Amino acid sequence: MRGYLRAWESNDPGDIGSLFADDATMRFAPYGEAHRGEDAILEAWLSRGDLPGEWEFEWRPVAIDGDLAIIEGETRYRDGRIYSNLWLIRLGDDGRCRSFVEWYMNQTDESVS
């Protein structure tokens, strides 16, 4: 998580790339497009990149079982948006992420009930 938060804050390709195995997949929604491999993950991450200092993130592990970690979080943006996050992360033997799937809900979207 420290590495992920460092990469999120910096948007540095080296920080981001160091998190993921060579053949890793990342999904920003459970049924969304799977971004596979470092180049695709970097492109997707940076196209959505939050600027440093515009967000705060609190998190806690919900479960850790073998190579699977489930993280619950809350992202608060300076503009008032608040998101609930749930991440499913599968790690390889080397500690790098093999699979990352994100669920998020906008707590401030009044059209969602």
Biopython code that builds the backbone (N, CA, C, O; Angstrom):
import numpy as np
from Bio.PDB.StructureBuilder import StructureBuilder

atoms = [
    (1, "MET", "N", (0.823, -1.194, 0.000)),
    (1, "MET", "CA", (0.000, 0.000, 0.000)),
    (1, "MET", "C", (0.869, 1.260, 0.000)),
    (1, "MET", "O", (0.519, 2.258, -0.631)),
    (2, "ARG", "N", (1.991, 1.214, 0.702)),
    (2, "ARG", "CA", (2.869, 2.397, 0.685)),
    (2, "ARG", "C", (3.333, 2.696, -0.735)),
    (2, "ARG", "O", (3.353, 3.852, -1.158)),
    (3, "GLY", "N", (3.705, 1.655, -1.466)),
    (3, "GLY", "CA", (4.138, 1.844, -2.847)),
    (3, "GLY", "C", (3.018, 2.367, -3.728)),
    (3, "GLY", "O", (3.244, 3.231, -4.575)),
    (4, "TYR", "N", (1.805, 1.847, -3.534)),
    (4, "TYR", "CA", (0.667, 2.302, -4.328)),
    (4, "TYR", "C", (0.401, 3.781, -4.056)),
    (4, "TYR", "O", (0.212, 4.565, -4.986)),
    (5, "LEU", "N", (0.388, 4.153, -2.789)),
    (5, "LEU", "CA", (0.128, 5.554, -2.449)),
    (5, "LEU", "C", (1.226, 6.473, -2.974)),
    (5, "LEU", "O", (0.945, 7.588, -3.414)),
    (6, "ARG", "N", (2.482, 6.008, -2.930)),
    (6, "ARG", "CA", (3.588, 6.794, -3.496)),
    (6, "ARG", "C", (3.371, 6.996, -4.998)),
    (6, "ARG", "O", (3.548, 8.100, -5.512)),
    (7, "ALA", "N", (2.990, 5.930, -5.694)),
    (7, "ALA", "CA", (2.748, 6.029, -7.134)),
    (7, "ALA", "C", (1.550, 6.923, -7.436)),
    (7, "ALA", "O", (1.580, 7.695, -8.393)),
    (8, "TRP", "N", (0.502, 6.825, -6.631)),
    (8, "TRP", "CA", (-0.690, 7.638, -6.825)),
    (8, "TRP", "C", (-0.351, 9.115, -6.654)),
    (8, "TRP", "O", (-0.828, 9.962, -7.409)),
    (9, "GLU", "N", (0.468, 9.414, -5.667)),
    (9, "GLU", "CA", (0.849, 10.805, -5.404)),
    (9, "GLU", "C", (1.790, 11.351, -6.479)),
    (9, "GLU", "O", (1.676, 12.511, -6.875)),
    (10, "SER", "N", (2.708, 10.525, -6.943)),
    (10, "SER", "CA", (3.732, 11.023, -7.866)),
    (10, "SER", "C", (3.328, 10.941, -9.334)),
    (10, "SER", "O", (3.753, 11.767, -10.142)),
    (11, "ASN", "N", (2.507, 9.945, -9.682)),
    (11, "ASN", "CA", (2.206, 9.635, -11.088)),
    (11, "ASN", "C", (3.491, 9.399, -11.891)),
    (11, "ASN", "O", (3.520, 9.599, -13.105)),
    (12, "ASP", "N", (4.531, 8.981, -11.211)),
    (12, "ASP", "CA", (5.804, 8.691, -11.865)),
    (12, "ASP", "C", (5.741, 7.298, -12.481)),
    (12, "ASP", "O", (5.432, 6.331, -11.784)),
    (13, "PRO", "N", (6.030, 7.178, -13.785)),
    (13, "PRO", "CA", (5.969, 5.861, -14.432)),
    (13, "PRO", "C", (6.818, 4.795, -13.739)),
    (13, "PRO", "O", (6.428, 3.628, -13.706)),
    (14, "GLY", "N", (7.957, 5.171, -13.191)),
    (14, "GLY", "CA", (8.786, 4.207, -12.477)),
    (14, "GLY", "C", (8.119, 3.704, -11.205)),
    (14, "GLY", "O", (8.170, 2.513, -10.899)),
    (15, "ASP", "N", (7.490, 4.618, -10.463)),
    (15, "ASP", "CA", (6.770, 4.228, -9.244)),
    (15, "ASP", "C", (5.596, 3.318, -9.587)),
    (15, "ASP", "O", (5.362, 2.315, -8.913)),
    (16, "ILE", "N", (4.863, 3.671, -10.633)),
    (16, "ILE", "CA", (3.702, 2.875, -11.039)),
    (16, "ILE", "C", (4.150, 1.509, -11.543)),
    (16, "ILE", "O", (3.633, 0.482, -11.104)),
    (17, "GLY", "N", (5.096, 1.496, -12.450)),
    (17, "GLY", "CA", (5.554, 0.250, -13.049)),
    (17, "GLY", "C", (6.127, -0.724, -12.043)),
    (17, "GLY", "O", (6.003, -1.935, -12.220)),
    (18, "SER", "N", (6.755, -0.218, -10.984)),
    (18, "SER", "CA", (7.365, -1.108, -9.994)),
    (18, "SER", "C", (6.329, -1.887, -9.191)),
    (18, "SER", "O", (6.673, -2.869, -8.533)),
    (19, "LEU", "N", (5.082, -1.472, -9.235)),
    (19, "LEU", "CA", (4.031, -2.147, -8.473)),
    (19, "LEU", "C", (3.552, -3.429, -9.132)),
    (19, "LEU", "O", (3.065, -4.330, -8.449)),
    (20, "PHE", "N", (3.683, -3.523, -10.454)),
    (20, "PHE", "CA", (2.992, -4.554, -11.217)),
    (20, "PHE", "C", (3.943, -5.552, -11.857)),
    (20, "PHE", "O", (5.016, -5.193, -12.341)),
    (21, "ALA", "N", (3.522, -6.824, -11.847)),
    (21, "ALA", "CA", (4.234, -7.872, -12.571)),
    (21, "ALA", "C", (4.148, -7.565, -14.067)),
    (21, "ALA", "O", (3.269, -6.820, -14.501)),
    (22, "ASP", "N", (5.053, -8.133, -14.845)),
    (22, "ASP", "CA", (5.115, -7.853, -16.280)),
    (22, "ASP", "C", (3.804, -8.142, -17.003)),
    (22, "ASP", "O", (3.440, -7.419, -17.930)),
    (23, "ASP", "N", (3.087, -9.195, -16.592)),
    (23, "ASP", "CA", (1.845, -9.576, -17.268)),
    (23, "ASP", "C", (0.606, -9.244, -16.435)),
    (23, "ASP", "O", (-0.452, -9.840, -16.636)),
    (24, "ALA", "N", (0.731, -8.298, -15.505)),
    (24, "ALA", "CA", (-0.367, -7.941, -14.604)),
    (24, "ALA", "C", (-1.555, -7.364, -15.369)),
    (24, "ALA", "O", (-1.426, -6.867, -16.488)),
    (25, "THR", "N", (-2.715, -7.449, -14.719)),
    (25, "THR", "CA", (-3.911, -6.789, -15.243)),
    (25, "THR", "C", (-4.431, -5.815, -14.192)),
    (25, "THR", "O", (-4.310, -6.037, -12.988)),
    (26, "MET", "N", (-5.012, -4.735, -14.692)),
    (26, "MET", "CA", (-5.628, -3.734, -13.820)),
    (26, "MET", "C", (-6.973, -3.364, -14.422)),
    (26, "MET", "O", (-7.080, -3.068, -15.611)),
    (27, "ARG", "N", (-7.996, -3.388, -13.579)),
    (27, "ARG", "CA", (-9.346, -2.983, -13.991)),
    (27, "ARG", "C", (-9.811, -1.882, -13.039)),
    (27, "ARG", "O", (-9.692, -2.009, -11.820)),
    (28, "PHE", "N", (-10.340, -0.803, -13.609)),
    (28, "PHE", "CA", (-10.866, 0.286, -12.796)),
    (28, "PHE", "C", (-12.325, 0.060, -12.426)),
    (28, "PHE", "O", (-12.915, 0.864, -11.704)),
    (29, "ALA", "N", (-12.906, -1.023, -12.913)),
    (29, "ALA", "CA", (-14.252, -1.464, -12.562)),
    (29, "ALA", "C", (-14.269, -2.974, -12.762)),
    (29, "ALA", "O", (-13.557, -3.487, -13.625)),
    (30, "PRO", "N", (-15.072, -3.697, -11.976)),
    (30, "PRO", "CA", (-14.988, -5.156, -12.022)),
    (30, "PRO", "C", (-15.249, -5.758, -13.397)),
    (30, "PRO", "O", (-14.685, -6.802, -13.726)),
    (31, "TYR", "N", (-16.083, -5.129, -14.196)),
    (31, "TYR", "CA", (-16.361, -5.658, -15.528)),
    (31, "TYR", "C", (-15.815, -4.747, -16.616)),
    (31, "TYR", "O", (-16.178, -4.871, -17.786)),
    (32, "GLY", "N", (-14.939, -3.832, -16.219)),
    (32, "GLY", "CA", (-14.339, -2.911, -17.167)),
    (32, "GLY", "C", (-13.209, -3.556, -17.940)),
    (32, "GLY", "O", (-12.854, -4.715, -17.726)),
    (33, "GLU", "N", (-12.666, -2.780, -18.831)),
    (33, "GLU", "CA", (-11.558, -3.240, -19.660)),
    (33, "GLU", "C", (-10.371, -3.638, -18.789)),
    (33, "GLU", "O", (-10.013, -2.936, -17.843)),
    (34, "ALA", "N", (-9.771, -4.769, -19.125)),
    (34, "ALA", "CA", (-8.559, -5.204, -18.426)),
    (34, "ALA", "C", (-7.357, -4.592, -19.130)),
    (34, "ALA", "O", (-7.114, -4.864, -20.306)),
    (35, "HIS", "N", (-6.620, -3.781, -18.423)),
    (35, "HIS", "CA", (-5.384, -3.215, -18.940)),
    (35, "HIS", "C", (-4.286, -4.203, -18.571)),
    (35, "HIS", "O", (-4.030, -4.436, -17.390)),
    (36, "ARG", "N", (-3.627, -4.790, -19.588)),
    (36, "ARG", "CA", (-2.669, -5.876, -19.357)),
    (36, "ARG", "C", (-1.256, -5.422, -19.712)),
    (36, "ARG", "O", (-1.006, -4.899, -20.799)),
    (37, "GLY", "N", (-0.343, -5.634, -18.770)),
    (37, "GLY", "CA", (1.055, -5.306, -18.986)),
    (37, "GLY", "C", (1.367, -3.867, -18.605)),
    (37, "GLY", "O", (0.475, -3.026, -18.492)),
    (38, "GLU", "N", (2.654, -3.603, -18.409)),
    (38, "GLU", "CA", (3.089, -2.308, -17.885)),
    (38, "GLU", "C", (2.674, -1.136, -18.764)),
    (38, "GLU", "O", (2.196, -0.126, -18.247)),
    (39, "ASP", "N", (2.844, -1.242, -20.072)),
    (39, "ASP", "CA", (2.508, -0.113, -20.949)),
    (39, "ASP", "C", (1.028, 0.236, -20.879)),
    (39, "ASP", "O", (0.670, 1.409, -20.776)),
    (40, "ALA", "N", (0.167, -0.776, -20.934)),
    (40, "ALA", "CA", (-1.279, -0.531, -20.894)),
    (40, "ALA", "C", (-1.705, 0.011, -19.531)),
    (40, "ALA", "O", (-2.550, 0.903, -19.451)),
    (41, "ILE", "N", (-1.121, -0.529, -18.463)),
    (41, "ILE", "CA", (-1.459, -0.046, -17.123)),
    (41, "ILE", "C", (-1.004, 1.401, -16.948)),
    (41, "ILE", "O", (-1.749, 2.225, -16.417)),
    (42, "LEU", "N", (0.209, 1.714, -17.390)),
    (42, "LEU", "CA", (0.701, 3.093, -17.299)),
    (42, "LEU", "C", (-0.197, 4.055, -18.073)),
    (42, "LEU", "O", (-0.561, 5.116, -17.566)),
    (43, "GLU", "N", (-0.549, 3.684, -19.291)),
    (43, "GLU", "CA", (-1.399, 4.557, -20.108)),
    (43, "GLU", "C", (-2.742, 4.798, -19.429)),
    (43, "GLU", "O", (-3.205, 5.936, -19.360)),
    (44, "ALA", "N", (-3.371, 3.733, -18.927)),
    (44, "ALA", "CA", (-4.674, 3.873, -18.269)),
    (44, "ALA", "C", (-4.559, 4.688, -16.985)),
    (44, "ALA", "O", (-5.381, 5.567, -16.725)),
    (45, "TRP", "N", (-3.546, 4.396, -16.195)),
    (45, "TRP", "CA", (-3.343, 5.101, -14.918)),
    (45, "TRP", "C", (-3.154, 6.591, -15.175)),
    (45, "TRP", "O", (-3.820, 7.423, -14.559)),
    (46, "LEU", "N", (-2.245, 6.923, -16.084)),
    (46, "LEU", "CA", (-1.922, 8.334, -16.307)),
    (46, "LEU", "C", (-3.061, 9.092, -16.978)),
    (46, "LEU", "O", (-3.189, 10.303, -16.796)),
    (47, "SER", "N", (-3.893, 8.392, -17.756)),
    (47, "SER", "CA", (-5.037, 9.068, -18.383)),
    (47, "SER", "C", (-6.096, 9.430, -17.348)),
    (47, "SER", "O", (-6.907, 10.328, -17.574)),
    (48, "ARG", "N", (-6.090, 8.739, -16.222)),
    (48, "ARG", "CA", (-7.051, 8.992, -15.152)),
    (48, "ARG", "C", (-6.394, 9.691, -13.969)),
    (48, "ARG", "O", (-7.060, 9.999, -12.980)),
    (49, "GLY", "N", (-5.104, 9.940, -14.064)),
    (49, "GLY", "CA", (-4.288, 10.366, -12.931)),
    (49, "GLY", "C", (-4.839, 11.555, -12.173)),
    (49, "GLY", "O", (-5.210, 12.577, -12.749)),
    (50, "ASP", "N", (-4.880, 11.387, -10.866)),
    (50, "ASP", "CA", (-5.217, 12.493, -9.974)),
    (50, "ASP", "C", (-3.961, 13.306, -9.735)),
    (50, "ASP", "O", (-2.864, 12.756, -9.646)),
    (51, "LEU", "N", (-4.117, 14.583, -9.634)),
    (51, "LEU", "CA", (-2.973, 15.450, -9.385)),
    (51, "LEU", "C", (-2.545, 15.358, -7.923)),
    (51, "LEU", "O", (-3.385, 15.212, -7.036)),
    (52, "PRO", "N", (-1.247, 15.443, -7.674)),
    (52, "PRO", "CA", (-0.768, 15.419, -6.292)),
    (52, "PRO", "C", (-1.427, 16.518, -5.464)),
    (52, "PRO", "O", (-1.572, 17.655, -5.914)),
    (53, "GLY", "N", (-1.823, 16.154, -4.240)),
    (53, "GLY", "CA", (-2.389, 17.125, -3.317)),
    (53, "GLY", "C", (-3.868, 17.375, -3.483)),
    (53, "GLY", "O", (-4.445, 18.121, -2.691)),
    (54, "GLU", "N", (-4.516, 16.779, -4.489)),
    (54, "GLU", "CA", (-5.942, 17.049, -4.663)),
    (54, "GLU", "C", (-6.825, 16.001, -4.001)),
    (54, "GLU", "O", (-8.049, 16.064, -4.117)),
    (55, "TRP", "N", (-6.222, 15.040, -3.308)),
    (55, "TRP", "CA", (-6.986, 13.960, -2.689)),
    (55, "TRP", "C", (-6.332, 13.501, -1.388)),
    (55, "TRP", "O", (-5.142, 13.719, -1.156)),
    (56, "GLU", "N", (-7.136, 12.865, -0.555)),
    (56, "GLU", "CA", (-6.677, 12.171, 0.643)),
    (56, "GLU", "C", (-7.299, 10.787, 0.604)),
    (56, "GLU", "O", (-8.424, 10.623, 0.131)),
    (57, "PHE", "N", (-6.576, 9.790, 1.099)),
    (57, "PHE", "CA", (-7.060, 8.418, 1.050)),
    (57, "PHE", "C", (-6.837, 7.747, 2.384)),
    (57, "PHE", "O", (-5.724, 7.754, 2.910)),
    (58, "GLU", "N", (-7.894, 7.163, 2.939)),
    (58, "GLU", "CA", (-7.807, 6.344, 4.138)),
    (58, "GLU", "C", (-8.167, 4.926, 3.738)),
    (58, "GLU", "O", (-9.064, 4.712, 2.922)),
    (59, "TRP", "N", (-7.472, 3.963, 4.308)),
    (59, "TRP", "CA", (-7.717, 2.581, 3.921)),
    (59, "TRP", "C", (-7.512, 1.644, 5.094)),
    (59, "TRP", "O", (-6.887, 1.989, 6.097)),
    (60, "ARG", "N", (-8.062, 0.434, 4.935)),
    (60, "ARG", "CA", (-7.835, -0.631, 5.904)),
    (60, "ARG", "C", (-7.981, -1.962, 5.180)),
    (60, "ARG", "O", (-8.792, -2.091, 4.263)),
    (61, "PRO", "N", (-7.202, -2.941, 5.590)),
    (61, "PRO", "CA", (-7.370, -4.266, 4.999)),
    (61, "PRO", "C", (-8.654, -4.907, 5.532)),
    (61, "PRO", "O", (-8.919, -4.872, 6.734)),
    (62, "VAL", "N", (-9.435, -5.480, 4.647)),
    (62, "VAL", "CA", (-10.639, -6.212, 5.040)),
    (62, "VAL", "C", (-10.281, -7.681, 5.240)),
    (62, "VAL", "O", (-10.725, -8.320, 6.194)),
    (63, "ALA", "N", (-9.469, -8.205, 4.318)),
    (63, "ALA", "CA", (-9.056, -9.607, 4.402)),
    (63, "ALA", "C", (-7.751, -9.792, 3.646)),
    (63, "ALA", "O", (-7.493, -9.140, 2.634)),
    (64, "ILE", "N", (-6.942, -10.694, 4.166)),
    (64, "ILE", "CA", (-5.725, -11.106, 3.476)),
    (64, "ILE", "C", (-5.682, -12.621, 3.588)),
    (64, "ILE", "O", (-5.710, -13.180, 4.685)),
    (65, "ASP", "N", (-5.612, -13.277, 2.432)),
    (65, "ASP", "CA", (-5.593, -14.736, 2.402)),
    (65, "ASP", "C", (-4.652, -15.177, 1.291)),
    (65, "ASP", "O", (-4.985, -15.071, 0.111)),
    (66, "GLY", "N", (-3.489, -15.665, 1.665)),
    (66, "GLY", "CA", (-2.514, -16.091, 0.665)),
    (66, "GLY", "C", (-2.096, -14.911, -0.194)),
    (66, "GLY", "O", (-1.569, -13.922, 0.317)),
    (67, "ASP", "N", (-2.332, -15.011, -1.510)),
    (67, "ASP", "CA", (-1.913, -13.958, -2.445)),
    (67, "ASP", "C", (-2.974, -12.874, -2.637)),
    (67, "ASP", "O", (-2.766, -11.939, -3.409)),
    (68, "LEU", "N", (-4.121, -12.992, -1.934)),
    (68, "LEU", "CA", (-5.232, -12.061, -2.116)),
    (68, "LEU", "C", (-5.340, -11.092, -0.951)),
    (68, "LEU", "O", (-5.354, -11.496, 0.212)),
    (69, "ALA", "N", (-5.417, -9.795, -1.282)),
    (69, "ALA", "CA", (-5.698, -8.762, -0.280)),
    (69, "ALA", "C", (-6.933, -7.994, -0.734)),
    (69, "ALA", "O", (-7.059, -7.632, -1.903)),
    (70, "ILE", "N", (-7.837, -7.754, 0.204)),
    (70, "ILE", "CA", (-9.026, -6.946, -0.052)),
    (70, "ILE", "C", (-8.895, -5.702, 0.809)),
    (70, "ILE", "O", (-8.775, -5.777, 2.031)),
    (71, "ILE", "N", (-8.921, -4.561, 0.144)),
    (71, "ILE", "CA", (-8.702, -3.276, 0.814)),
    (71, "ILE", "C", (-9.965, -2.429, 0.679)),
    (71, "ILE", "O", (-10.528, -2.302, -0.409)),
    (72, "GLU", "N", (-10.401, -1.853, 1.799)),
    (72, "GLU", "CA", (-11.512, -0.908, 1.789)),
    (72, "GLU", "C", (-10.934, 0.480, 2.010)),
    (72, "GLU", "O", (-10.087, 0.673, 2.883)),
    (73, "GLY", "N", (-11.386, 1.443, 1.225)),
    (73, "GLY", "CA", (-10.847, 2.778, 1.368)),
    (73, "GLY", "C", (-11.882, 3.858, 1.131)),
    (73, "GLY", "O", (-13.005, 3.599, 0.699)),
    (74, "GLU", "N", (-11.470, 5.066, 1.426)),
    (74, "GLU", "CA", (-12.291, 6.236, 1.140)),
    (74, "GLU", "C", (-11.376, 7.318, 0.586)),
    (74, "GLU", "O", (-10.370, 7.673, 1.200)),
    (75, "THR", "N", (-11.737, 7.832, -0.574)),
    (75, "THR", "CA", (-10.974, 8.890, -1.219)),
    (75, "THR", "C", (-11.768, 10.190, -1.122)),
    (75, "THR", "O", (-12.927, 10.253, -1.534)),
    (76, "ARG", "N", (-11.140, 11.215, -0.579)),
    (76, "ARG", "CA", (-11.763, 12.539, -0.454)),
    (76, "ARG", "C", (-10.968, 13.514, -1.309)),
    (76, "ARG", "O", (-9.761, 13.683, -1.134)),
    (77, "TYR", "N", (-11.674, 14.151, -2.237)),
    (77, "TYR", "CA", (-11.043, 15.128, -3.123)),
    (77, "TYR", "C", (-11.284, 16.534, -2.611)),
    (77, "TYR", "O", (-12.288, 16.824, -1.961)),
    (78, "ARG", "N", (-10.336, 17.390, -2.925)),
    (78, "ARG", "CA", (-10.426, 18.785, -2.493)),
    (78, "ARG", "C", (-11.686, 19.468, -3.005)),
    (78, "ARG", "O", (-12.182, 20.401, -2.374)),
    (79, "ASP", "N", (-12.215, 19.012, -4.152)),
    (79, "ASP", "CA", (-13.418, 19.634, -4.719)),
    (79, "ASP", "C", (-14.708, 19.139, -4.070)),
    (79, "ASP", "O", (-15.795, 19.524, -4.500)),
    (80, "GLY", "N", (-14.608, 18.284, -3.033)),
    (80, "GLY", "CA", (-15.779, 17.835, -2.291)),
    (80, "GLY", "C", (-16.256, 16.429, -2.620)),
    (80, "GLY", "O", (-17.082, 15.879, -1.892)),
    (81, "ARG", "N", (-15.760, 15.837, -3.689)),
    (81, "ARG", "CA", (-16.161, 14.467, -4.022)),
    (81, "ARG", "C", (-15.593, 13.496, -2.991)),
    (81, "ARG", "O", (-14.477, 13.661, -2.498)),
    (82, "ILE", "N", (-16.392, 12.482, -2.683)),
    (82, "ILE", "CA", (-15.961, 11.428, -1.771)),
    (82, "ILE", "C", (-16.336, 10.090, -2.406)),
    (82, "ILE", "O", (-17.475, 9.889, -2.827)),
    (83, "TYR", "N", (-15.366, 9.180, -2.469)),
    (83, "TYR", "CA", (-15.592, 7.860, -3.045)),
    (83, "TYR", "C", (-15.315, 6.777, -2.019)),
    (83, "TYR", "O", (-14.338, 6.843, -1.273)),
    (84, "SER", "N", (-16.197, 5.770, -1.991)),
    (84, "SER", "CA", (-15.924, 4.530, -1.274)),
    (84, "SER", "C", (-15.233, 3.599, -2.251)),
    (84, "SER", "O", (-15.657, 3.472, -3.400)),
    (85, "ASN", "N", (-14.169, 2.948, -1.802)),
    (85, "ASN", "CA", (-13.371, 2.083, -2.673)),
    (85, "ASN", "C", (-13.277, 0.685, -2.082)),
    (85, "ASN", "O", (-13.217, 0.511, -0.865)),
    (86, "LEU", "N", (-13.264, -0.300, -2.957)),
    (86, "LEU", "CA", (-12.960, -1.669, -2.585)),
    (86, "LEU", "C", (-12.015, -2.204, -3.642)),
    (86, "LEU", "O", (-12.323, -2.161, -4.833)),
    (87, "TRP", "N", (-10.871, -2.705, -3.220)),
    (87, "TRP", "CA", (-9.850, -3.201, -4.143)),
    (87, "TRP", "C", (-9.595, -4.672, -3.875)),
    (87, "TRP", "O", (-9.452, -5.077, -2.721)),
    (88, "LEU", "N", (-9.538, -5.470, -4.918)),
    (88, "LEU", "CA", (-9.096, -6.857, -4.849)),
    (88, "LEU", "C", (-7.732, -6.909, -5.512)),
    (88, "LEU", "O", (-7.595, -6.611, -6.698)),
    (89, "ILE", "N", (-6.732, -7.288, -4.742)),
    (89, "ILE", "CA", (-5.350, -7.273, -5.204)),
    (89, "ILE", "C", (-4.773, -8.684, -5.060)),
    (89, "ILE", "O", (-4.811, -9.273, -3.979)),
    (90, "ARG", "N", (-4.244, -9.213, -6.154)),
    (90, "ARG", "CA", (-3.543, -10.503, -6.102)),
    (90, "ARG", "C", (-2.059, -10.236, -6.356)),
    (90, "ARG", "O", (-1.681, -9.594, -7.336)),
    (91, "LEU", "N", (-1.238, -10.747, -5.448)),
    (91, "LEU", "CA", (0.201, -10.513, -5.524)),
    (91, "LEU", "C", (0.924, -11.755, -6.012)),
    (91, "LEU", "O", (0.494, -12.882, -5.765)),
    (92, "GLY", "N", (2.026, -11.531, -6.708)),
    (92, "GLY", "CA", (2.899, -12.619, -7.118)),
    (92, "GLY", "C", (3.881, -12.952, -6.012)),
    (92, "GLY", "O", (3.919, -12.284, -4.980)),
    (93, "ASP", "N", (4.670, -13.985, -6.232)),
    (93, "ASP", "CA", (5.670, -14.405, -5.244)),
    (93, "ASP", "C", (6.683, -13.302, -4.951)),
    (93, "ASP", "O", (7.264, -13.264, -3.866)),
    (94, "ASP", "N", (6.898, -12.404, -5.915)),
    (94, "ASP", "CA", (7.863, -11.322, -5.734)),
    (94, "ASP", "C", (7.257, -10.091, -5.057)),
    (94, "ASP", "O", (7.936, -9.081, -4.877)),
    (95, "GLY", "N", (5.962, -10.179, -4.679)),
    (95, "GLY", "CA", (5.299, -9.073, -3.995)),
    (95, "GLY", "C", (4.684, -8.048, -4.920)),
    (95, "GLY", "O", (4.013, -7.122, -4.464)),
    (96, "ARG", "N", (4.907, -8.205, -6.234)),
    (96, "ARG", "CA", (4.296, -7.263, -7.173)),
    (96, "ARG", "C", (2.880, -7.727, -7.507)),
    (96, "ARG", "O", (2.561, -8.912, -7.419)),
    (97, "CYS", "N", (2.057, -6.785, -7.886)),
    (97, "CYS", "CA", (0.652, -7.048, -8.183)),
    (97, "CYS", "C", (0.510, -7.813, -9.500)),
    (97, "CYS", "O", (1.076, -7.420, -10.520)),
    (98, "ARG", "N", (-0.252, -8.909, -9.465)),
    (98, "ARG", "CA", (-0.587, -9.662, -10.678)),
    (98, "ARG", "C", (-1.949, -9.245, -11.216)),
    (98, "ARG", "O", (-2.188, -9.260, -12.424)),
    (99, "SER", "N", (-2.848, -8.867, -10.285)),
    (99, "SER", "CA", (-4.205, -8.499, -10.671)),
    (99, "SER", "C", (-4.723, -7.463, -9.685)),
    (99, "SER", "O", (-4.602, -7.621, -8.470)),
    (100, "PHE", "N", (-5.306, -6.395, -10.236)),
    (100, "PHE", "CA", (-5.887, -5.330, -9.419)),
    (100, "PHE", "C", (-7.262, -5.024, -9.997)),
    (100, "PHE", "O", (-7.393, -4.695, -11.176)),
    (101, "VAL", "N", (-8.285, -5.136, -9.156)),
    (101, "VAL", "CA", (-9.658, -4.809, -9.571)),
    (101, "VAL", "C", (-10.225, -3.834, -8.560)),
    (101, "VAL", "O", (-10.139, -4.049, -7.351)),
    (102, "GLU", "N", (-10.810, -2.752, -9.074)),
    (102, "GLU", "CA", (-11.334, -1.700, -8.214)),
    (102, "GLU", "C", (-12.853, -1.603, -8.363)),
    (102, "GLU", "O", (-13.390, -1.681, -9.468)),
    (103, "TRP", "N", (-13.529, -1.431, -7.230)),
    (103, "TRP", "CA", (-14.926, -1.028, -7.202)),
    (103, "TRP", "C", (-14.937, 0.333, -6.512)),
    (103, "TRP", "O", (-14.221, 0.535, -5.531)),
    (104, "TYR", "N", (-15.735, 1.261, -7.011)),
    (104, "TYR", "CA", (-15.843, 2.545, -6.329)),
    (104, "TYR", "C", (-17.250, 3.099, -6.497)),
    (104, "TYR", "O", (-17.914, 2.868, -7.508)),
    (105, "MET", "N", (-17.681, 3.829, -5.490)),
    (105, "MET", "CA", (-18.989, 4.481, -5.512)),
    (105, "MET", "C", (-18.803, 5.927, -5.071)),
    (105, "MET", "O", (-18.110, 6.208, -4.093)),
    (106, "ASN", "N", (-19.428, 6.831, -5.803)),
    (106, "ASN", "CA", (-19.374, 8.249, -5.480)),
    (106, "ASN", "C", (-20.397, 8.535, -4.390)),
    (106, "ASN", "O", (-21.601, 8.483, -4.640)),
    (107, "GLN", "N", (-19.931, 8.836, -3.190)),
    (107, "GLN", "CA", (-20.836, 9.131, -2.078)),
    (107, "GLN", "C", (-21.555, 10.463, -2.257)),
    (107, "GLN", "O", (-22.586, 10.694, -1.625)),
    (108, "THR", "N", (-21.037, 11.325, -3.091)),
    (108, "THR", "CA", (-21.600, 12.668, -3.243)),
    (108, "THR", "C", (-22.498, 12.799, -4.464)),
    (108, "THR", "O", (-22.995, 13.890, -4.744)),
    (109, "ASP", "N", (-22.717, 11.706, -5.198)),
    (109, "ASP", "CA", (-23.564, 11.728, -6.395)),
    (109, "ASP", "C", (-25.008, 11.548, -5.968)),
    (109, "ASP", "O", (-25.405, 10.457, -5.559)),
    (110, "GLU", "N", (-25.794, 12.606, -6.058)),
    (110, "GLU", "CA", (-27.174, 12.573, -5.585)),
    (110, "GLU", "C", (-28.072, 11.722, -6.478)),
    (110, "GLU", "O", (-29.186, 11.392, -6.072)),
    (111, "SER", "N", (-27.629, 11.357, -7.676)),
    (111, "SER", "CA", (-28.457, 10.532, -8.549)),
    (111, "SER", "C", (-28.405, 9.059, -8.155)),
    (111, "SER", "O", (-29.197, 8.254, -8.645)),
    (112, "VAL", "N", (-27.471, 8.706, -7.267)),
    (112, "VAL", "CA", (-27.352, 7.323, -6.791)),
    (112, "VAL", "C", (-28.068, 7.223, -5.453)),
    (112, "VAL", "O", (-27.814, 8.011, -4.542)),
    (113, "SER", "N", (-28.945, 6.267, -5.344)),
    (113, "SER", "CA", (-29.641, 6.102, -4.049)),
    (113, "SER", "C", (-29.637, 4.665, -3.619)),
    (113, "SER", "O", (-30.173, 4.335, -2.561)),
]
sb = StructureBuilder()
sb.init_structure("model")
sb.init_model(0)
sb.init_chain("A")
sb.init_seg("    ")
for serial, (resi, resn, name, xyz) in enumerate(atoms, 1):
    if name == "N":
        sb.init_residue(resn, " ", resi, " ")
    sb.init_atom(name, np.array(xyz, "f"), 0.0, 1.0, " ", f" {name:<3s}", serial, name[0])
structure = sb.get_structure()
